[in-house]
Amino acid sequence: MPLNLLVIDDHPLVQQGVASALEGLGLDVRIVSARGSEQGLSAAAANPDLDAVLMDVAAPGANGFAMIGEMRKRFTELPVIVLSALDDPANVKRALDLGAAGFIPKSSPTDVLIKVLQQVLKGNAAVEPNSAAVSKHLNGSSHPPGEGAPDATLLTLRQLQVLSRVCQGKTNKQVASELGLSEKTVKAHVTAIFKILGVVNRTQAVLVARRMGMLNA
């Protein structure tokens, strides 16, 4: 099966560079290119088999950070990785807070791109290891200052079963098959879990579950 990636960047050389770098994965990689936010949203809608999005928050169109949220809203199962030169700690944290599954500075060597992508595809949050904001953000609370930790007792038994399988990196389809549910029902459970845990994507849900010792729930 090919690895299908959407690259949103207005520089063709970046798109070509990503394609070349990913040859190191030893996989058949298909790159869908978009030069800005509107093209990116259209491309995501037209390619439901995408595995991930690599996007520059400085690409033409809507504010790039707002684009992260819009992409996550419309395509909830599609991980977004920011590939940007705007790699100061504040921007890294902002991207992750908005639901990005990873952040790669454009100054990073190609092996970092590959490592981060591999981790994200496994369902883990990942960033370039030298980013100053990474460790603090990923190990800290996903809740805004002043808010308490999520109350795991609000999760139903079924939601705990779903969360456990999400933490194993399983898709909604796989979870539905294992629990004898429809994908629509699983998706509804996942949405409810996100709300209770105070997260916006599966990556953040796994991080919160790990921090709270819920992985074996």
Secondary structure as UniProt FT lines:
FT   STRAND          3..8
FT   HELIX           12..21
FT   HELIX           22..25
FT   STRAND          29..34
FT   HELIX           37..46
FT   TURN            48..49
FT   STRAND          52..55
FT   TURN            57..58
FT   HELIX           64..74
FT   TURN            76..77
FT   STRAND          80..84
FT   HELIX           89..97
FT   TURN            98..99
FT   STRAND          102..105
FT   TURN            106..107
FT   HELIX           110..121
FT   TURN            122..123
FT   STRAND          126..127
FT   TURN            129..130
FT   TURN            132..133
FT   HELIX           134..139
FT   TURN            145..146
FT   HELIX           152..154
FT   HELIX           157..167
FT   TURN            168..169
FT   HELIX           172..179
FT   HELIX           183..197
FT   HELIX           202..211
FT   TURN            212..213
FT   TURN            215..216
//
